[in-house]
Amino acid sequence: MSDTITATPQTPAEIRDWLAQRVGYYLERPAADIDGSVPLTQYGLDSVYAFALCGDIEDTLDLPVDPTLVWDVDTVDALSAHLAELIAAR
């Protein structure tokens, strides 16, 4: 699994794919195994990785986010839509 980020995702689909890759990286699973409608806690994403994912979001998407975002918006699909709205609003 790669930790490389090649381009900044912009569309909801790109953000969703990027998030699935990041979640898969942290959980050591292929991104294709990450169902966007399943709560991340069901995959075993813990607080350390959730915090790291928030850092990835800030670094890659240049969006400040609360460290609890991943718990508040807890699926890849919902998180993708939320982040796309934030990007569009700036």
C-alpha positions as CSV (number, residue, x, y, z in Angstrom):
1,M,0.0,0.0,0.0
2,S,1.3,3.4,-0.9
3,D,1.5,6.5,1.3
4,T,2.1,8.7,-1.8
5,I,-0.3,11.5,-2.6
6,T,-0.1,12.5,-6.3
7,A,-2.8,15.2,-6.8
8,T,-5.1,17.2,-4.6
9,P,-8.6,15.7,-4.8
10,Q,-11.3,18.3,-5.6
11,T,-14.5,16.5,-6.6
12,P,-16.6,14.4,-4.2
13,A,-15.6,11.3,-6.1
14,E,-11.9,12.2,-6.0
15,I,-12.2,13.0,-2.3
16,R,-14.0,9.7,-1.7
17,D,-11.3,7.7,-3.5
18,W,-8.5,9.6,-1.6
19,L,-10.2,9.0,1.7
20,A,-10.7,5.3,1.0
21,Q,-7.0,5.1,0.1
22,R,-6.0,6.8,3.4
23,V,-8.3,4.7,5.5
24,G,-7.0,1.6,3.7
25,Y,-3.5,2.7,4.3
26,Y,-4.0,3.1,8.1
27,L,-6.0,-0.2,8.4
28,E,-3.6,-2.1,6.0
29,R,-6.4,-3.0,3.7
30,P,-6.9,-2.3,0.0
31,A,-8.9,0.9,-0.7
32,A,-11.4,-1.3,-2.7
33,D,-12.3,-3.1,0.5
34,I,-13.5,0.2,2.2
35,D,-17.3,0.5,1.7
36,G,-18.1,4.2,1.8
37,S,-21.3,3.6,3.7
38,V,-19.8,1.7,6.6
39,P,-18.9,3.7,9.8
40,L,-15.1,3.9,10.1
41,T,-15.3,2.5,13.6
42,Q,-16.7,-0.8,12.2
43,Y,-13.4,-1.1,10.3
44,G,-11.5,-0.7,13.6
45,L,-10.3,2.9,12.9
46,D,-9.1,4.0,16.3
47,S,-8.5,7.5,17.7
48,V,-4.9,7.6,16.7
49,Y,-5.6,6.9,13.1
50,A,-8.7,9.2,13.1
51,F,-6.4,12.0,14.4
52,A,-3.8,11.2,11.7
53,L,-6.6,11.2,9.0
54,C,-7.7,14.6,10.2
55,G,-4.0,15.7,9.7
56,D,-4.0,14.2,6.2
57,I,-7.2,16.2,5.4
58,E,-5.7,19.4,6.7
59,D,-2.4,18.9,4.8
60,T,-3.8,17.6,1.5
61,L,-7.0,19.6,1.2
62,D,-5.8,22.7,3.0
63,L,-8.8,22.6,5.2
64,P,-8.7,23.1,9.0
65,V,-10.8,20.4,10.6
66,D,-11.7,19.5,14.2
67,P,-9.9,16.4,15.4
68,T,-13.3,14.9,16.1
69,L,-14.5,15.3,12.5
70,V,-14.0,11.6,11.7
71,W,-16.3,10.6,14.6
72,D,-18.9,13.3,13.8
73,V,-19.1,12.4,10.1
74,D,-18.2,8.8,10.3
75,T,-18.4,7.2,6.9
76,V,-16.2,7.8,3.9
77,D,-19.2,8.8,1.8
78,A,-20.5,11.3,4.3
79,L,-17.0,12.7,5.0
80,S,-16.4,13.1,1.2
81,A,-19.6,15.1,0.8
82,H,-18.9,17.2,3.8
83,L,-15.3,18.0,2.7
84,A,-16.5,18.7,-0.9
85,E,-18.9,21.3,0.5
86,L,-16.2,22.9,2.6
87,I,-13.9,23.1,-0.5
88,A,-16.7,24.6,-2.6
89,A,-17.5,27.2,0.1
90,R,-14.0,28.6,0.3
